[in-house]
Amino acid sequence: CVPLLNGIPYASMNTAGRINVGLDICNVLGGGKGLRLPIFVDHCESNSYPLATDAQQIRLIVVKGSALELQSTKELQLK
């Protein structure tokens, strides 16, 4: 099985496309089983528009020169 996004195979997608396909797969598999497990999303700084999920997303974003910092979704939306 090879995931496609608008006819583009997973191996040929950019990082943002791969992240969104992975999130969509989590939506489909979790929805079919009624699960809402937290999803860790790495390299999220390369995705301006991550796909929404019913599950909690823990987005890992690299910021040069910063100490480790935790922010809630509400704080991120205010900026």
RABEL-V24874 format. One line per field, one symbol per residue. burial: b if it has 16 or more other C-alpha atoms within 10 Angstrom, else e. Layout:
burial: ???
This chain:
burial: eeeeeeeeebeeeebbbbbbbbbeebbeebeeeeeeeeeebeebbebeebeebebebbbeeeeeeeeeeeeeeeeeeee
